[in-house]
């Protein structure tokens, strides 16, 4: 999939196009959820994802979303970001919509963890989990 967006932006899920070092730079240094994540872990997470969507502007990667899935019953939305200078133009929404509403995983049950952007995720059908959801944190 390759889709052009207004303003010269492009969404592309070609895994060969993903700039792992750019993803690592944001995730390890700027995100709250993956602070200090090693490059090797970022590379492995991208390689092990069911789908990775890059957001590009003038050839540079300025955003990302990963889909982790069994490809049959459920999918998990991970590592969604748009670099600060590119925010405020609906690009985060376009990135998430592409991940959860288009492609092979569109009809699966979706999960995510977030401390922000709740309004955006609610607009796309996400809500608080039920009382049946449990979580085991990484050790």
C-alpha positions as YAML, in Angstrom:
chain: A
units: angstrom
residues:
- id: 1
  name: UNK
  ca: [0.00, 0.00, 0.00]
- id: 2
  name: UNK
  ca: [1.16, 3.47, -0.84]
- id: 3
  name: UNK
  ca: [-1.19, 6.40, -0.31]
- id: 4
  name: UNK
  ca: [-0.54, 10.07, -0.90]
- id: 5
  name: UNK
  ca: [-1.91, 12.58, 1.59]
- id: 6
  name: UNK
  ca: [-2.33, 16.35, 1.30]
- id: 7
  name: UNK
  ca: [0.76, 18.48, 1.86]
- id: 8
  name: UNK
  ca: [3.17, 16.09, 0.17]
- id: 9
  name: UNK
  ca: [2.88, 13.36, 2.81]
- id: 10
  name: UNK
  ca: [2.85, 9.65, 1.95]
- id: 11
  name: UNK
  ca: [1.75, 6.58, 3.90]
- id: 12
  name: UNK
  ca: [3.58, 3.41, 2.88]
- id: 13
  name: UNK
  ca: [3.61, -0.07, 4.41]
- id: 14
  name: UNK
  ca: [6.61, -1.36, 2.50]
- id: 15
  name: UNK
  ca: [8.77, -2.84, 5.29]
- id: 16
  name: UNK
  ca: [11.94, -2.24, 3.27]
- id: 17
  name: UNK
  ca: [11.28, 1.50, 3.36]
- id: 18
  name: UNK
  ca: [11.11, 1.77, 7.16]
- id: 19
  name: UNK
  ca: [13.98, 3.77, 8.61]
- id: 20
  name: UNK
  ca: [14.69, 1.78, 11.78]
- id: 21
  name: UNK
  ca: [17.21, 4.33, 13.03]
- id: 22
  name: UNK
  ca: [14.68, 7.17, 12.65]
- id: 23
  name: UNK
  ca: [12.07, 5.11, 14.52]
- id: 24
  name: UNK
  ca: [14.60, 4.35, 17.24]
- id: 25
  name: UNK
  ca: [15.57, 8.02, 17.56]
- id: 26
  name: UNK
  ca: [11.98, 8.99, 18.31]
- id: 27
  name: UNK
  ca: [10.99, 5.98, 20.40]
- id: 28
  name: UNK
  ca: [14.09, 5.88, 22.60]
- id: 29
  name: UNK
  ca: [14.57, 9.62, 23.02]
- id: 30
  name: UNK
  ca: [11.18, 11.31, 22.75]
- id: 31
  name: UNK
  ca: [8.36, 8.85, 23.48]
- id: 32
  name: UNK
  ca: [7.09, 8.23, 26.99]
- id: 33
  name: UNK
  ca: [6.37, 4.55, 26.37]
- id: 34
  name: UNK
  ca: [9.67, 3.37, 24.88]
- id: 35
  name: UNK
  ca: [12.20, 5.64, 26.58]
- id: 36
  name: UNK
  ca: [15.72, 4.19, 26.30]
- id: 37
  name: UNK
  ca: [14.55, 1.23, 24.19]
- id: 38
  name: UNK
  ca: [17.69, -0.19, 22.54]
- id: 39
  name: UNK
  ca: [18.11, -0.05, 18.77]
- id: 40
  name: UNK
  ca: [18.21, -3.85, 18.58]
- id: 41
  name: UNK
  ca: [14.81, -4.07, 20.30]
- id: 42
  name: UNK
  ca: [13.29, -1.47, 17.96]
- id: 43
  name: UNK
  ca: [14.68, -3.35, 14.96]
- id: 44
  name: UNK
  ca: [13.34, -6.68, 16.24]
- id: 45
  name: UNK
  ca: [9.91, -5.20, 17.02]
- id: 46
  name: UNK
  ca: [9.64, -3.76, 13.52]
- id: 47
  name: UNK
  ca: [10.84, -6.99, 11.89]
- id: 48
  name: UNK
  ca: [8.39, -9.05, 13.98]
- id: 49
  name: UNK
  ca: [5.34, -6.89, 13.28]
- id: 50
  name: UNK
  ca: [2.49, -8.03, 11.07]
- id: 51
  name: UNK
  ca: [2.47, -4.61, 9.41]
- id: 52
  name: UNK
  ca: [4.47, -1.41, 9.79]
- id: 53
  name: UNK
  ca: [3.25, 1.81, 8.24]
- id: 54
  name: UNK
  ca: [5.62, 4.68, 7.70]
- id: 55
  name: UNK
  ca: [4.60, 8.31, 7.25]
- id: 56
  name: UNK
  ca: [6.97, 10.18, 4.93]
- id: 57
  name: UNK
  ca: [7.52, 13.78, 3.89]
- id: 58
  name: UNK
  ca: [10.09, 14.73, 1.27]
- id: 59
  name: UNK
  ca: [11.44, 11.19, 1.49]
- id: 60
  name: UNK
  ca: [12.11, 11.32, 5.24]
- id: 61
  name: UNK
  ca: [10.20, 9.19, 7.73]
- id: 62
  name: UNK
  ca: [8.20, 11.50, 10.03]
- id: 63
  name: UNK
  ca: [5.82, 8.99, 11.61]
- id: 64
  name: UNK
  ca: [5.15, 5.32, 12.21]
- id: 65
  name: UNK
  ca: [2.55, 2.81, 13.37]
- id: 66
  name: UNK
  ca: [3.10, -0.90, 14.04]
- id: 67
  name: UNK
  ca: [0.52, -3.69, 13.94]
- id: 68
  name: UNK
  ca: [1.19, -6.77, 16.07]
- id: 69
  name: UNK
  ca: [-1.22, -9.59, 15.26]
- id: 70
  name: UNK
  ca: [-1.95, -13.28, 14.96]
- id: 71
  name: UNK
  ca: [-3.59, -12.33, 11.62]
- id: 72
  name: UNK
  ca: [-6.77, -14.17, 12.59]
- id: 73
  name: UNK
  ca: [-8.46, -12.88, 15.74]
- id: 74
  name: UNK
  ca: [-6.81, -9.78, 17.17]
- id: 75
  name: UNK
  ca: [-4.38, -6.99, 16.51]
- id: 76
  name: UNK
  ca: [-2.46, -4.59, 18.71]
- id: 77
  name: UNK
  ca: [-1.63, -1.03, 17.70]
- id: 78
  name: UNK
  ca: [1.86, -0.02, 18.82]
- id: 79
  name: UNK
  ca: [4.47, 2.70, 18.57]
- id: 80
  name: UNK
  ca: [2.29, 5.30, 16.87]
- id: 81
  name: UNK
  ca: [3.98, 8.66, 16.47]
- id: 82
  name: UNK
  ca: [4.20, 11.72, 14.25]
- id: 83
  name: UNK
  ca: [7.19, 14.02, 14.72]
- id: 84
  name: UNK
  ca: [6.34, 17.33, 16.40]
- id: 85
  name: UNK
  ca: [6.86, 19.63, 13.37]
- id: 86
  name: UNK
  ca: [4.34, 17.58, 11.39]
- id: 87
  name: UNK
  ca: [1.55, 17.41, 13.99]
- id: 88
  name: UNK
  ca: [-1.74, 19.25, 13.73]
- id: 89
  name: UNK
  ca: [-2.52, 18.27, 10.14]
- id: 90
  name: UNK
  ca: [-4.54, 15.08, 10.72]
- id: 91
  name: UNK
  ca: [-1.56, 12.86, 9.97]
- id: 92
  name: UNK
  ca: [-1.82, 10.86, 13.19]
- id: 93
  name: UNK
  ca: [-5.44, 10.12, 12.40]
- id: 94
  name: UNK
  ca: [-4.54, 9.09, 8.83]
- id: 95
  name: UNK
  ca: [-1.81, 6.82, 10.18]
- id: 96
  name: UNK
  ca: [-4.10, 5.13, 12.73]
- id: 97
  name: UNK
  ca: [-6.98, 4.85, 10.24]
- id: 98
  name: UNK
  ca: [-4.69, 3.14, 7.76]
- id: 99
  name: UNK
  ca: [-3.55, 0.69, 10.41]
- id: 100
  name: UNK
  ca: [-6.92, -0.24, 11.92]
- id: 101
  name: UNK
  ca: [-9.46, 0.35, 9.14]
- id: 102
  name: UNK
  ca: [-7.63, -0.76, 6.01]
- id: 103
  name: UNK
  ca: [-5.71, -3.86, 5.11]
- id: 104
  name: UNK
  ca: [-5.83, -7.44, 6.31]
- id: 105
  name: UNK
  ca: [-6.42, -6.59, 9.98]
- id: 106
  name: UNK
  ca: [-9.40, -4.26, 9.60]
- id: 107
  name: UNK
  ca: [-12.00, -6.74, 10.84]
- id: 108
  name: UNK
  ca: [-10.07, -8.02, 13.83]
- id: 109
  name: UNK
  ca: [-10.45, -7.05, 17.49]
- id: 110
  name: UNK
  ca: [-8.03, -4.21, 18.24]
- id: 111
  name: UNK
  ca: [-6.15, -3.36, 21.44]
- id: 112
  name: UNK
  ca: [-3.78, -0.56, 22.40]
- id: 113
  name: UNK
  ca: [-2.18, 1.10, 25.40]
- id: 114
  name: UNK
  ca: [-1.96, 4.89, 25.55]
- id: 115
  name: UNK
  ca: [-1.60, 7.72, 28.01]
- id: 116
  name: UNK
  ca: [-2.68, 10.35, 25.49]
- id: 117
  name: UNK
  ca: [-4.69, 10.85, 22.28]
- id: 118
  name: UNK
  ca: [-7.73, 9.20, 23.83]
- id: 119
  name: UNK
  ca: [-10.12, 11.42, 21.85]
- id: 120
  name: UNK
  ca: [-8.56, 10.36, 18.55]
- id: 121
  name: UNK
  ca: [-8.71, 6.68, 19.44]
- id: 122
  name: UNK
  ca: [-12.34, 6.96, 20.61]
- id: 123
  name: UNK
  ca: [-13.27, 8.49, 17.22]
- id: 124
  name: UNK
  ca: [-11.87, 5.35, 15.63]
- id: 125
  name: UNK
  ca: [-13.87, 2.96, 17.81]
- id: 126
  name: UNK
  ca: [-11.51, 2.36, 20.74]
- id: 127
  name: UNK
  ca: [-12.91, 2.57, 24.27]
- id: 128
  name: UNK
  ca: [-12.04, 1.51, 27.80]
- id: 129
  name: UNK
  ca: [-11.52, -2.22, 28.16]
- id: 130
  name: UNK
  ca: [-14.08, -4.38, 29.84]
- id: 131
  name: UNK
  ca: [-13.69, -5.76, 33.34]
- id: 132
  name: UNK
  ca: [-12.32, -8.95, 31.72]
- id: 133
  name: UNK
  ca: [-9.12, -7.35, 30.51]
- id: 134
  name: UNK
  ca: [-5.99, -8.04, 32.54]
- id: 135
  name: UNK
  ca: [-2.41, -7.05, 31.94]
- id: 136
  name: UNK
  ca: [0.92, -8.43, 32.98]
- id: 137
  name: UNK
  ca: [3.69, -5.87, 32.81]
- id: 138
  name: UNK
  ca: [7.09, -6.64, 31.40]
- id: 139
  name: UNK
  ca: [9.52, -7.92, 34.02]
...
